Amino acid sequence: MTASGTTGRSLAPTPARAARAARASRAATTGPVGRPKYGTHVFLVVMSVMWLVPLLWAVYTALRPKADTDKFGYFSVGGTFGFQNFVDAWSQGGFARYFGNSALITIPTVLLTLLFASMMAFAVSRFSWRFNVTLLIMFTAGNLLPPQVLAAPIFELFKLIQLPYSISDSGSLLNQLTGVVLANTGFQIGFCTFVLSNYMKAIPIELSEAARVDGAGVWTQYWRVIMPLTRPALAALGTLEIIFIYNDYFWPLILIQSGDRLPVTTAINNLQGQFLSNYNLLAAGAIITVIPTLVIYLALQRQFVAGLTLGASKG
């Protein structure tokens, strides 16, 4: 009786035990020394403000008529606000056509990049053979070269590749959206192969061995076993690649000569006058070009974060 009562009293939550549990909880959330991470919070707030201020200022400028900024100045709060600059930018910049060009460049490039990179990553991560590490190093080393170094050789190569005029009105890969897709795909495969290979190495090899025991071939192992498990990494890479390719200005400028085939990143040039620049109109055009990438990121935000965190925990 006494033993049970003693045991019951020892298990009962006393004020001292509750205080120790509260201190342990605070230590787990604030750090090993039990102090709040004010420095980290201040750093994150400062960085957030530094990133948001230019965007918010561009939105503020785009909502103001040029007459009001000329009258009150850009660093002022007077005047009226409206969406007329967005309407004018859309019509004068021809964004509808340029958005179509960007889609024809971005979507095939991202799909081809993820397809070829996943195949290469599968080969170097799931099979042991003599040149798998060498190929991975070669793919990764390609990212060390800036695109500007290879611009002239690629331009000459695309000019020498002859195509029927029924396919290309230039008779080559120049001035074709296909050429831009091939250039961007070639430069992005290395980075995606490196990321996906590290992710696939974290997948237990026993899954592939079990699939081989069941009679699955290489393609079945790749498509039905490994690829479903790499969806978070593919979503994260797809989000990054869409942003990279969509914002790319270099390769379309080098490989395309016709103005009506340029992507949306060049449409802002149509809003800039020869002798006078309407910065309110330019700000509205810049905001319009940002909207697709912002929508895509918000739509794939959960998959993007999942891909980053899962890769970190497995690596």
C-alpha positions in Angstrom: 0.0 0.0 0.0 2.8 2.4 0.9 4.8 1.4 -2.1 2.0 2.0 -4.4 1.2 5.3 -2.8 4.8 6.3 -3.0 4.9 5.3 -6.7 1.8 7.3 -7.4 3.2 10.4 -5.7 6.5 10.0 -7.6 4.7 9.9 -11.0 2.4 12.8 -10.1 3.3 16.0 -12.0 4.8 18.3 -9.3 5.5 22.1 -9.9 9.3 21.4 -10.0 8.9 18.7 -12.6 6.7 20.9 -14.7 9.2 23.8 -14.5 12.0 21.5 -15.7 9.9 20.2 -18.6 9.1 23.8 -19.6 12.8 24.8 -19.6 13.7 21.7 -21.6 11.0 22.6 -24.2 12.3 26.2 -24.5 15.8 24.9 -24.9 14.8 22.6 -27.7 13.1 25.5 -29.5 15.4 28.4 -28.9 18.8 26.6 -29.0 21.3 24.7 -26.9 21.9 27.6 -24.5 18.2 28.3 -24.1 18.4 31.8 -25.7 16.1 33.1 -28.4 17.6 33.3 -31.9 17.2 37.0 -32.3 20.1 37.3 -34.6 18.6 34.8 -37.0 15.2 36.5 -36.9 16.8 39.9 -37.6 18.8 38.5 -40.5 15.8 36.9 -42.1 13.7 40.0 -41.6 16.4 42.3 -43.2 16.9 39.9 -46.1 13.1 39.7 -46.7 12.8 43.5 -46.7 15.7 43.8 -49.1 14.1 41.4 -51.5 10.6 42.8 -51.2 11.3 46.5 -51.4 12.3 46.6 -55.1 9.3 44.5 -56.1 6.8 46.6 -54.0 8.4 49.8 -55.4 8.0 48.5 -59.0 4.3 47.7 -58.3 3.8 51.2 -56.8 5.5 52.8 -59.8 3.4 50.8 -62.2 0.2 51.9 -60.6 1.0 55.6 -61.0 0.5 57.6 -64.2 3.6 59.1 -65.7 2.1 62.6 -65.3 1.9 62.2 -61.6 5.5 61.1 -61.2 6.6 63.9 -63.4 4.7 66.4 -61.2 5.3 65.0 -57.8 8.5 62.9 -58.4 9.1 59.2 -58.2 9.7 59.3 -54.4 6.4 60.8 -53.5 2.9 59.6 -52.6 0.7 62.2 -54.4 -1.5 61.6 -57.4 -3.8 58.9 -58.6 -3.5 55.2 -59.0 -4.8 52.8 -61.6 -4.1 49.9 -64.0 -3.8 51.8 -67.2 -0.1 51.3 -67.4 -0.6 47.5 -67.4 -3.2 47.8 -70.2 -0.8 50.0 -72.3 2.2 47.8 -71.6 0.2 44.7 -72.7 -0.9 46.2 -76.0 2.3 48.1 -76.9 4.7 45.4 -75.9 2.8 42.6 -77.7 3.0 40.3 -74.6 0.5 37.9 -76.0 2.7 36.8 -78.8 5.9 36.8 -76.7 4.3 34.8 -74.0 3.5 32.2 -76.6 7.2 32.1 -77.7 8.3 31.7 -74.1 6.0 28.8 -73.6 7.3 27.1 -76.8 10.8 27.5 -75.5 10.3 26.8 -71.8 8.0 23.7 -71.8 10.0 21.5 -74.2 13.3 22.5 -72.7 12.2 21.6 -69.1 10.6 18.3 -70.2 13.7 17.3 -72.3 16.1 18.3 -69.6 14.4 16.4 -66.9 14.0 13.3 -69.1 17.6 13.1 -70.3 19.0 14.1 -66.9 16.9 11.5 -65.1 18.1 8.8 -67.5 21.7 9.8 -67.0 21.3 10.0 -63.2 19.7 6.6 -63.2 22.7 5.1 -65.1 25.4 6.6 -62.9 23.6 6.0 -59.6 22.1 2.5 -59.9 24.7 0.7 -62.0 28.4 0.2 -61.3 30.5 0.3 -64.4 33.8 1.7 -65.4 32.9 5.2 -66.7 29.9 6.1 -64.6 31.9 8.5 -62.3 33.7 9.9 -65.4 30.5 10.7 -67.2 29.1 12.3 -64.1 32.2 14.5 -63.8 32.0 15.4 -67.4 28.3 16.4 -67.1 29.0 18.4 -64.0 32.1 20.1 -65.4 30.0 21.4 -68.3 28.4 23.8 -65.8 31.8 25.4 -65.1 31.9 27.0 -68.5 29.9 30.2 -68.9 27.6 30.3 -71.9 29.3 33.3 -73.3 32.5 31.3 -73.9 30.6 28.8 -76.1 28.3 31.3 -77.8 30.4 31.7 -81.0 31.1 28.0 -81.5 27.4 27.1 -81.0 26.3 29.9 -83.3 28.6 28.6 -86.1 27.6 25.0 -85.4 23.9 25.9 -85.7 24.6 27.8 -88.9 26.3 24.8 -90.5 23.5 22.4 -89.7 21.4 22.3 -92.8 17.7 21.7 -92.6 14.9 21.6 -95.2 13.2 24.9 -95.8 9.9 23.2 -95.1 11.1 22.8 -91.5 13.3 25.9 -91.1 12.8 29.1 -93.1 16.5 29.9 -92.5 17.7 26.5 -93.8 19.5 25.9 -90.4 19.0 25.9 -86.7 19.5 29.7 -86.5 16.4 31.9 -86.1 14.5 28.9 -84.8 12.9 28.2 -81.4 14.2 24.7 -81.7 17.8 25.9 -81.6 17.1 27.8 -78.4 15.5 24.7 -76.9 18.6 22.6 -77.8 21.0 25.1 -76.4 19.2 25.5 -73.1 18.7 21.8 -72.8 22.4 21.1 -73.3 23.5 23.6 -70.7 20.9 22.5 -68.0 21.4 18.8 -68.2 24.6 18.8 -66.2 23.1 20.5 -63.2 20.0 18.4 -63.2 22.0 15.2 -63.6 24.2 16.1 -60.6 21.2 16.8 -58.4 19.1 13.7 -59.5 22.1 11.3 -59.2 22.6 12.3 -55.6 18.9 11.9 -54.9 18.7 8.5 -56.5 21.8 7.3 -54.6 19.8 7.7 -51.4 17.1 5.3 -52.6 17.8 1.8 -51.2 19.5 -0.4 -53.8 17.3 -3.3 -52.5 14.4 -1.9 -54.5 16.2 -2.3 -57.8 17.5 -5.7 -56.8 13.9 -6.8 -55.9 12.7 -5.5 -59.2 15.4 -7.5 -61.1 14.5 -10.6 -59.2 10.9 -10.1 -60.3 12.1 -10.0 -63.9 12.0 -6.2 -64.4 14.3 -4.8 -67.1 16.3 -1.6 -67.1 13.5 0.5 -68.5 11.0 -0.9 -66.0 13.3 -0.3 -63.1 13.8 3.3 -64.3 10.2 4.2 -65.2 8.2 2.2 -62.6 10.5 1.9 -59.6 12.9 4.9 -59.5 11.0 7.7 -61.2 7.9 7.6 -58.9 10.2 7.9 -55.9 12.0 11.0 -57.4 8.8 13.0 -58.0 9.7 15.5 -55.2 13.1 16.1 -56.7 11.7 16.4 -60.2 9.1 18.9 -59.0 11.8 21.0 -57.3 14.1 20.9 -60.3 11.2 21.6 -62.6 10.3 24.7 -60.7 13.9 25.9 -60.8 14.3 25.1 -64.5 11.1 26.9 -65.5 12.3 30.0 -63.8 15.8 29.7 -65.3 14.6 29.1 -68.9 11.8 31.5 -68.7 14.1 34.3 -67.6 16.9 33.4 -70.0 17.7 36.4 -72.2 21.1 35.3 -73.6 20.4 32.4 -76.0 17.3 33.9 -77.7 19.3 37.1 -78.3 22.2 35.2 -79.9 20.3 32.6 -81.9 17.1 34.4 -83.0 17.1 37.3 -85.4 13.4 37.8 -86.1 11.8 40.1 -83.5 8.4 38.2 -83.6 10.1 35.0 -82.3 11.8 36.4 -79.3 10.6 35.4 -75.8 8.7 37.6 -73.3 11.9 38.8 -71.6 12.7 40.9 -74.7 9.2 42.4 -74.9 10.1 45.1 -72.4 12.4 46.6 -75.1 9.3 47.5 -77.1 8.2 49.7 -74.3 11.4 51.8 -74.3 11.4 54.9 -76.5 14.3 56.1 -78.5 14.7 59.5 -76.7 12.4 59.1 -73.6 11.7 56.2 -71.3 8.4 55.9 -69.5 9.5 54.1 -66.3 6.0 53.6 -65.2 5.2 51.7 -68.3 8.5 49.7 -68.0 7.6 48.8 -64.4 4.2 47.6 -65.5 5.8 45.4 -68.2 8.3 44.0 -65.7 5.5 43.1 -63.4 3.6 41.3 -66.2 6.7 39.2 -67.0 7.0 38.2 -63.4 3.4 37.0 -63.0 3.8 33.5 -64.7 6.9 32.5 -62.7 5.2 33.7 -59.5 2.1 31.6 -60.2 4.1 28.5 -61.1 6.1 28.8 -57.9 3.0 29.2 -55.7 1.4 26.3 -57.5 4.4 24.0 -56.9 5.6 25.4 -53.6 4.7 22.3 -51.6 6.5 20.0 -54.0 9.4 22.4 -54.3 9.9 22.5 -50.5 9.3 18.8 -50.2 12.0 18.1 -52.8 14.6 20.2 -51.0 13.9 18.8 -47.5 13.7 15.2 -48.6 16.9 15.5 -50.5 18.6 17.1 -47.4 17.4 14.4 -45.0 18.4 11.6 -47.3 21.8 13.0 -48.2 
